[in-house]
Amino acid sequence: MSGKRGATRLGFAVLLKFYTQYGRFPRNRAELPGEAVEFVARQVQVPASELESYDWTGRTVEYHRAQIREHLGFRECSVADAEKLTAYLAEHVAHTERRPEQVRVELLVRCREESIEPPTSGRCDRIVGAALRAAEESLTAALVSSRLTVESIERIVALVAGADQDDAGPAGGGTEGEDAPPVLAKVKEAPGNVSLETMLTEIDKLLAVRAIGLPRDLFIDVAPKVVAGWRARAAMESPSHLRTHPVALRVTLLAALLHEREREITDTLVELLISTVHRIGARAEKKVTEQLINAFKKVSGKENILFKLAEASLGTHEGTVRQVVFPAVSGGEATLRELVHEFKTRGPVYRRTVQTMLKASYTNHYRRGLIRLLDVLEFRSSNHAHRPVIEALALVARYANAGNTTYYPLGETVPVHKAMGGDWAEVVHRADKRGRRRVVRMVYEVVAFQALRDQLKCKEIWVVGADKWRNPDEGLPQDFEARRAENHRELRKPLDAAVFVDEVREQMTAELTLLNDGMPKLSWLDIAERKSGAIRLTAAEAQPEPRNLRGIKAEVQRRWGIVPLVDMLKEAVLRTGCLDAVTGRSPEVLAERLLLVIYAYGTNTGIKAVASGGHGHTEDELRYVRRRYLSAEAARAIAVQIANATFAARSTELWGQGSTAVASDSTHVRAYDQNVFTEWHSRYGGRGVLIYWHVEKKSLAIHSQLINCTASEVAAMIEGAMRHGTTMDVEANYTDSHGQSEIGFGITRLLNFDLLPRIKRINKVKLYRPVAGEPDAYPQLARALTRPIRWELIAQQYDQMIKYATAIRTRTASTEAILRRFTRNASHPTYAAMLEVGRAQKTIVVARYLRLRDLQREVEEGLNVMESSNGANSVIAYGKGGEIASNRRDEQEMFVLCLRILQSALVYVNTLMLQDILSEPEWAELLTPADRRGLTPLFWSHVSPYGEVNLDMDTRLDLAAVKLPGPRVPTGAPDQQSSERA
């Protein structure tokens, strides 16, 4: 620093500080935050304004850079350095991480470790690309040469052999692989609806994949996301494209596709089994019920009839029944006959009729498919209690072709399991002509499949070669014991179970004490003995209405007019650069087509309708871009980047500090039903799917997922809170009454975020006691209290609970897979302990909810945000009457993701519009506390999603510039991305 003055001194100091922190030099003045410049200027005693005269391109800055490199021990990246960096990335990073942006982050970290100044942006791209190619070549060559037989390689190559065909391929709802040879097209096809035909077709697919002869451990040591990337490429590319790859890469891509499809088809067959067995029983009950209803008239007033009969019988000791009893009843003999018929149809006769109908439906139609399933699926159980079911299936398979044999042979050992009891006991066993007690073969098969269905659902029985239905123990972290301390630390949980128990118990005690002591002052709460429930909670009074928000929204429309929704999306794309990861840095045409495809899916109008607009892109071009570039992962990354840009653009003066709470709920969407995913929803009264949303308090959607109607919404809530991928830290989750789950309270406690549901039937809720042997504690709450928490059970299973929570945190298992094990039908010891943790946490939350009016309002406000978000979605996705017009799961998922992108773009641009208006004092002064509370960027009165789609990338909305967020990088990694945007 000696000898330097003025702008030179300040410029040198700023370069030194920047290089020390980021490991590189700033490209220009725009990269330097004003606050940082002011701080450095004070240190070197030079006015900050002097920096404006510093020369960023001359010899002086080059000399300063050389001095700083020499002082800090850094050097410029030479050709030899670039080769070493490429080799390092190929060996240590690119084998497990195939995303270029993440490999780039690792490159910058490595540069800093090696004291190398990061290369230019273009050179970084070349190094990353070379490393990815080298890693892929070495990995594919090793896989093909060491793990595949010559016969298997020949069969795989034959899948794409043949004459060149039309490479248009599937898109926008077409059948994937229409141009492919029959075998490959067959493997790629999505399953149909739940039916015998679909089951037989899926079995044929599975056998076709197995005929290739892939070893099960082919990708045993390859990262799952690498295999998923290969599979996506193989599914996306047409056969003619695949034939252009080197043989090793071609074989690896197709093997990854076959490997993943084998697991998916196996999962589909398990789901078809579960749905088919349920359908057999449900249809039998429906059929019998309809038959009985036709001959059934419910008799009312049974108590009065009994009294009149007794009175008539006691009053007249002589006379016949016709003379004395019949006249005593209104309707006479006919009423009594109806009464007898009602008893018979509601009693055991009804059950036996259903069982007979069920057996007939199974034998005459569904048996063919279910028996074939036993030949292609291998069922296992880790629990010896369920071995009889596995043995029963083996018996069924052994006698599957026994013809019209009614009974199993007398000498055969017939496994006995729980499903054979109850209503089925009299039907399974029957006396033969000689009076011997025998097992009826067809009935036994029905019962065996019903038992299999029940145990599959709670994962007590699992399937070899499946993914979703695999051995649940495979989803648990295998190195848990070796990394026990680290796993507890990541979850912020103590190693000692006693410490955890004490923490929860102390928190319970504190909340119950506060509620008990505050009861006299809580005018809205009353706890007393009542038939309807002990707790009576008065609803909170309405908040003051915002009075100026309508005028602000009108000003938005006055300034910017009616803005087409496609222009809102375009503005968000151009400002956030969210398409760069898909398009690279230059292809403007590709960006336009991607934008149009996102709009087509998000509005549900379809590619064909959007292609007719004024933009110059054809339907075939858009379909190709959809298939080649817009994957679910890419769409998810686009939505996340817009969300992060919104967080960065927000003014803290207007919106406050960053939110840590989200609201979540599902919305039902009608969908085509010729697939196994679409289901009937009793509450919404129609077939469709559910979209489960997570929306933060300022109306920005941070996560969306497609689930079926019978999926666990608690699992979906946890998945979204843990895996949203944005820069937001979720600490609380508001849910509707579906979140009022004790197991949900338990898991969220272990995962360190608060579950705050709307409490359904709060009058019936019971609060658990923290300590046993203190019946006089909390006298004000006595009528609402129940038994103490079983802390000893929590302590016994503490490490196992942490193990399951770690599986969710590290993504080795999905939350839904874990919750399937934790059902009331499964006697899992960890489930019982998790329930106790959930009951303790629920008591804490309910006690706090009853005591705090602000918390009650907070939950309601969060759920109101969720309702507003659903309203916006119905406006945006207006096409086809809001129905998802596809039977393909990937197409349905793409609709959900693109809808989220459109809504996020709307919120992002509206945020900027509101900030432009409210930065003016005359508008800011109008805001009352009620206005600030109700201010939301999710409104659409100035937006038009309808009409012809006209896209002009050169016209822009007049909005203030905002600083864009950089990507998440490890601590100490230089922020190369920020220099590229400058």
CORBELWO-V636392 format. One record per residue. OMEGA is omega in degrees with one decimal (* if undefined). NEAR is the number of other ideal C-beta (glycine too) atoms within 12 Angstrom. Layout:
omega	near
OMEGA	NEAR
OMEGA	NEAR
This chain:
omega	near
-176.9	23
178.4	9
-178.1	9
-178.7	24
171.4	17
-176.4	23
-179.9	29
-179.8	27
-179.0	28
179.4	36
178.6	41
-178.8	35
178.9	35
177.2	41
-178.9	42
-180.0	29
-178.8	26
-178.0	32
179.4	30
-176.8	23
-170.8	25
179.8	33
177.4	34
178.8	37
174.3	37
-178.6	34
-179.5	26
-176.3	22
-175.0	28
-178.8	18
-173.6	29
177.7	33
-178.5	19
-179.2	18
179.6	11
178.6	24
178.2	32
-178.4	20
-179.6	17
-179.6	31
178.2	28
-179.4	15
-177.2	18
174.9	29
175.9	16
178.1	28
-178.2	19
-179.5	29
-179.8	16
-176.8	26
-178.4	32
-179.1	20
178.5	19
-177.6	31
-175.8	19
-174.4	26
-173.7	12
-178.3	15
-178.2	11
-178.4	22
177.2	25
178.0	17
178.9	18
179.7	32
179.5	30
177.8	21
-177.6	25
177.3	31
-178.3	25
-179.2	17
-176.3	17
178.2	25
178.8	15
177.3	29
175.8	20
-176.5	24
178.9	31
177.5	15
178.8	14
177.3	14
-179.4	25
179.1	30
178.2	18
178.6	24
178.1	39
-179.5	32
179.3	21
-179.7	29
-179.5	38
-175.8	32
-169.8	19
-174.6	22
-168.7	32
175.3	36
-178.0	29
-178.3	24
-176.1	27
179.5	34
-176.0	26
-176.9	31
178.5	32
174.6	28
178.3	35
177.4	38
178.7	31
176.3	35
-179.1	47
176.5	41
-179.8	29
177.6	37
-179.5	35
178.5	32
-178.3	21
-179.3	23
177.5	20
175.9	32
-176.8	32
177.5	41
176.3	31
-175.9	19
-179.4	25
179.4	15
175.1	26
178.7	37
-178.8	25
178.5	24
179.7	40
179.3	38
179.3	24
179.2	27
179.2	37
179.5	33
-179.0	23
179.9	27
-179.1	33
-179.8	32
-179.0	23
-177.9	22
-179.2	34
178.9	35
-179.8	20
-179.2	20
-175.3	36
-174.2	31
-171.6	17
-170.9	16
-179.7	27
176.3	32
178.9	19
180.0	13
179.6	14
179.2	27
179.5	25
179.0	17
-179.8	26
179.9	39
-178.9	31
-179.0	22
-177.6	36
178.4	37
177.9	22
-177.8	20
176.1	11
-179.8	16
179.7	23
-176.3	17
-179.7	26
174.6	27
-176.8	31
172.1	32
172.9	39
174.2	38
176.1	31
179.5	30
-177.3	23
177.2	36
-179.1	37
-178.6	25
-174.3	29
172.7	35
-171.0	27
-175.6	20
-179.0	29
178.0	38
179.9	27
-179.2	28
-176.9	39
-172.9	40
175.6	32
179.9	37
176.7	38
-177.9	26
-178.5	29
-179.1	35
176.9	22
-179.3	29
178.8	20
-179.9	31
-179.2	39
178.4	27
-179.8	27
176.1	42
177.7	31
177.3	25
-178.0	35
178.9	37
177.8	24
178.3	29
-178.9	36
179.8	28
177.8	21
177.0	33
176.7	23
174.5	35
-177.1	20
-178.5	19
-176.5	14
-177.2	32
-172.8	32
-177.4	16
176.9	16
-178.4	29
-178.0	21
-178.6	23
174.9	21
177.5	31
179.1	33
177.7	27
176.6	33
-179.6	37
-179.3	33
179.1	27
-179.1	31
179.7	37
-174.9	38
-174.1	33
177.2	34
179.7	33
-179.5	37
175.4	22
-179.4	27
-178.7	39
-179.7	28
-179.3	16
170.4	24
-173.6	18
-177.9	25
179.6	27
179.8	31
-179.7	31
-179.3	39
179.9	41
-179.1	42
177.8	49
177.2	40
177.7	39
-179.3	42
179.6	43
-179.4	42
179.4	36
177.3	39
178.5	38
-179.6	33
179.1	34
175.9	43
176.4	37
179.7	31
180.0	40
177.0	44
179.2	41
175.7	38
177.0	42
-179.0	45
-178.5	37
-178.6	36
178.9	41
176.8	38
-178.3	27
179.5	33
-179.8	37
-177.3	31
-179.6	20
177.8	24
179.6	33
-179.5	23
-178.0	18
-179.0	22
179.9	28
179.2	21
178.8	16
-177.6	18
-179.5	25
179.7	17
-178.7	12
-172.3	16
174.9	22
-176.0	18
-179.1	17
179.3	25
177.1	14
-176.5	16
179.8	19
179.0	11
178.5	17
179.4	26
179.8	18
-178.1	16
177.2	25
179.4	25
-179.2	17
-180.0	17
-178.3	22
-179.8	21
-177.2	13
-178.2	16
-176.4	17
-180.0	8
179.8	9
-178.4	15
178.0	11
179.8	18
-178.7	14
-171.3	15
-170.7	22
-176.1	25
-179.6	23
-177.2	22
-176.0	28
176.3	30
-176.6	19
173.7	19
-174.0	20
-177.6	18
179.1	15
-179.3	27
177.5	26
177.2	19
178.9	25
178.6	28
-179.9	20
178.9	23
179.7	24
-177.0	18
-177.6	19
178.8	27
-175.7	19
-175.0	15
178.6	18
179.9	20
-178.8	25
-179.1	26
177.8	22
178.0	26
-179.0	31
178.5	32
179.0	27
-179.6	29
179.2	38
-179.8	32
-180.0	22
179.2	29
-174.0	35
-171.7	25
-174.1	15
-168.0	22
-173.6	37
-176.5	30
-179.3	21
-178.0	33
177.9	40
177.1	32
177.2	27
179.4	40
179.5	31
-173.0	24
179.5	34
178.8	39
-177.6	27
178.2	41
177.2	31
176.4	31
-177.0	22
-177.4	24
-179.8	12
-177.7	18
175.4	31
179.8	22
179.0	28
177.5	35
178.8	33
177.4	26
177.8	40
177.3	40
177.6	24
178.8	28
-179.9	37
-177.7	26
-177.8	23
-176.3	27
-177.1	23
-177.3	16
176.2	20
-175.4	9
179.0	10
-177.5	20
-174.5	21
168.8	27
-179.5	31
-176.3	18
-177.3	13
-176.8	8
175.6	21
-178.4	15
179.9	31
179.7	26
177.5	23
-171.3	32
-175.7	23
-179.4	31
179.6	28
176.6	15
-176.6	17
-175.5	24
-172.2	33
-176.9	23
-176.4	20
-179.0	28
-179.2	33
179.4	23
177.4	22
178.3	14
-175.5	17
179.5	9
177.5	9
-180.0	8
-178.8	14
-175.1	17
177.4	24
179.5	35
-170.1	29
-176.5	35
178.4	36
178.7	35
177.7	40
178.3	40
-178.2	38
179.6	43
179.2	46
176.6	41
176.6	38
178.0	40
179.2	43
-177.9	34
-177.3	29
173.7	43
-176.4	43
178.6	32
172.6	30
170.4	40
170.5	38
-177.9	43
-171.6	36
177.9	38
177.7	22
178.5	33
174.7	35
179.3	30
-175.7	30
-179.7	41
177.1	31
-176.3	26
179.3	38
177.7	25
179.9	24
179.4	33
-179.9	31
-176.0	29
-179.3	16
-173.4	15
-177.3	28
-179.3	17
-178.2	10
-174.4	18
-178.2	23
179.6	17
-179.4	19
176.7	30
-178.6	28
179.3	16
178.0	21
-178.3	35
179.5	19
-179.4	31
176.6	21
-176.6	18
179.6	17
-178.6	26
179.1	17
178.2	17
180.0	31
-179.4	31
179.7	20
-177.8	26
-178.4	37
179.3	32
178.8	19
175.4	26
-179.0	38
-178.7	28
-178.1	21
178.7	33
178.3	39
178.4	25
179.6	23
-179.4	34
-177.5	30
-177.4	19
-176.2	24
-179.3	27
-177.3	13
-176.0	14
-175.3	26
-177.5	14
-173.2	23
175.5	32
178.2	23
-177.9	35
179.8	18
178.5	13
175.8	14
-177.3	9
-178.0	13
-171.8	21
-171.5	27
173.3	33
-177.4	23
177.8	28
-179.9	16
179.3	14
178.6	20
-176.7	12
176.6	9
176.6	21
-178.4	14
172.3	14
-173.5	21
-171.8	17
-175.8	26
179.3	28
178.2	18
178.8	19
178.4	37
177.1	30
177.6	17
175.2	24
-179.4	34
-179.6	22
-175.8	15
-172.7	22
179.3	29
175.4	17
-174.0	19
174.1	31
-178.5	33
180.0	42
177.3	41
174.6	35
177.8	46
-180.0	50
-179.1	37
178.4	36
-179.9	44
-177.0	38
-177.8	32
-175.8	32
-176.0	38
-172.9	29
178.8	38
-175.1	41
-178.2	30
-179.2	29
-172.0	33
-168.1	25
-171.9	22
-174.8	20
-169.0	12
-179.5	16
-179.2	21
178.7	23
179.3	28
178.4	32
-178.4	33
176.3	38
179.6	41
-179.8	46
178.6	46
177.5	50
179.1	49
-179.3	46
180.0	48
-175.7	47
178.0	45
179.5	41
178.0	38
177.4	37
-176.4	36
-177.7	43
-179.5	25
-178.4	25
-178.4	42
-179.2	31
-177.8	21
-177.1	29
-179.5	16
174.8	28
-179.8	18
-175.7	33
178.8	19
-179.8	26
178.8	21
179.3	27
179.4	40
177.5	34
179.5	32
177.4	38
-175.8	46
-171.6	36
-169.9	29
-171.4	34
174.5	45
177.7	29
178.8	32
179.0	28
179.3	34
178.9	36
179.5	34
177.5	31
179.9	44
-179.9	46
-178.6	36
176.4	39
178.4	46
179.2	43
176.8	34
177.9	37
177.6	45
-177.8	35
-175.6	28
-174.3	35
174.8	36
-179.3	27
178.1	14
-177.5	13
-172.3	28
-177.7	29
179.1	15
-177.6	16
-178.5	25
175.8	34
-178.4	25
176.9	34
170.9	45
-179.1	45
177.9	51
178.8	37
172.4	40
-175.5	37
178.8	32
177.2	40
-177.7	29
174.3	40
-171.0	26
176.8	27
179.4	20
-176.0	33
-174.4	35
-179.9	38
-177.0	37
175.9	29
177.5	24
-174.2	24
-176.4	12
-178.7	17
174.2	18
177.3	11
178.9	19
179.2	27
178.6	31
176.8	40
170.0	36
-179.2	44
-173.4	46
166.4	48
-176.3	46
179.9	50
-166.0	43
177.6	40
167.1	43
178.0	43
177.7	46
-179.4	51
179.3	45
174.2	38
177.7	50
179.1	41
179.2	39
177.2	38
-169.9	35
-179.2	31
-179.4	26
179.5	30
177.2	33
174.6	38
177.3	39
179.0	38
178.3	39
-178.7	48
179.1	47
-178.6	37
-179.5	39
-177.3	46
-168.3	35
-176.8	26
173.3	35
179.8	29
179.8	37
-178.8	26
173.8	36
-177.4	20
178.3	37
179.1	22
-178.5	32
174.2	50
176.8	46
171.0	42
-171.5	33
178.2	22
178.7	29
-178.2	45
-176.0	31
-178.4	35
177.9	34
176.0	41
176.3	42
-178.2	38
-177.9	41
-179.3	45
174.6	41
-179.8	39
-178.4	44
171.2	38
164.1	27
-173.8	38
172.2	32
-175.7	45
-177.1	43
166.1	39
-174.0	33
178.7	36
179.7	17
-176.0	16
178.7	32
-177.7	24
-174.9	21
177.6	32
176.9	26
-179.3	42
179.1	38
179.3	31
-174.5	37
176.1	25
175.1	15
177.9	10
-176.2	16
-178.0	14
178.8	13
177.4	22
-176.5	33
-179.5	19
-176.2	30
-168.3	37
-175.7	22
-178.9	24
-177.2	35
176.8	32
-170.7	21
176.2	18
173.9	28
179.0	37
-175.5	26
-178.8	30
178.1	18
177.6	26
-179.3	38
-178.8	25
-174.2	19
-172.9	31
-178.2	36
178.1	30
177.4	33
177.4	44
179.1	42
178.3	35
177.9	44
177.2	40
177.4	35
177.3	36
-177.2	38
-176.1	34
176.6	26
173.6	19
175.8	26
177.1	33
178.2	31
-179.7	39
179.4	32
179.3	36
-179.5	43
175.7	39
177.0	38
-177.2	40
176.3	40
-177.3	28
177.8	18
-177.5	21
-179.5	30
-177.3	18
-176.5	29
179.0	22
176.6	34
179.8	32
178.8	28
178.8	38
175.8	42
179.9	33
175.0	38
179.3	49
178.6	37
176.6	37
-179.6	43
178.2	42
177.1	39
178.7	41
-176.3	39
-178.1	45
178.8	45
178.8	43
-179.8	31
179.7	37
-173.9	37
-171.3	31
175.2	24
-178.3	24
178.6	14
177.3	28
179.0	31
-179.0	22
179.2	27
-179.9	37
179.0	27
177.9	29
-180.0	37
174.6	33
174.9	27
179.1	37
178.5	38
178.0	25
178.2	31
177.3	45
177.2	34
178.3	21
-179.6	39
-179.9	39
177.2	24
-176.8	28
-176.4	41
-173.7	38
-173.7	26
176.8	31
178.1	23
-179.9	14
-179.5	26
176.6	25
-171.6	39
177.0	30
174.3	37
-178.5	29
-179.6	34
-178.4	31
177.4	36
177.1	38
179.4	38
179.1	31
175.4	39
-178.4	48
-177.4	41
179.9	37
173.6	47
177.1	46
178.2	48
-179.7	47
179.7	50
178.3	49
177.4	51
178.0	50
-179.9	45
-178.9	44
-177.4	47
177.0	46
176.9	43
179.3	42
179.1	38
-179.7	38
179.9	41
175.7	30
-177.8	27
-173.8	35
171.4	34
178.2	18
-173.7	18
-175.9	10
176.8	14
-179.0	26
-178.0	22
179.0	12
-172.6	22
173.4	27
175.1	19
178.1	14
177.1	17
-179.6	27
178.6	25
-176.4	24
-177.4	29
-179.7	36
176.2	34
-179.7	45
174.0	40
-170.7	31
-179.8	35
-179.0	24
-174.0	30
176.7	38
176.8	25
-171.0	36
173.5	19
-178.7	20
-178.2	17
178.0	38
-175.0	23
176.8	36
-175.5	20
-178.0	26
178.2	10
-176.0	15
172.9	20
-178.8	30
-178.3	15
178.3	28
177.8	20
178.7	16
176.5	25
-178.5	23
178.8	29
173.2	31
179.2	28
174.2	34
177.4	19
177.8	25
179.4	17
-179.8	11
-179.4	17
178.1	28
-177.1	39
-177.8	32
-174.7	39
-176.1	33
178.8	31
-178.6	26
-179.3	27
-174.0	25
*	21
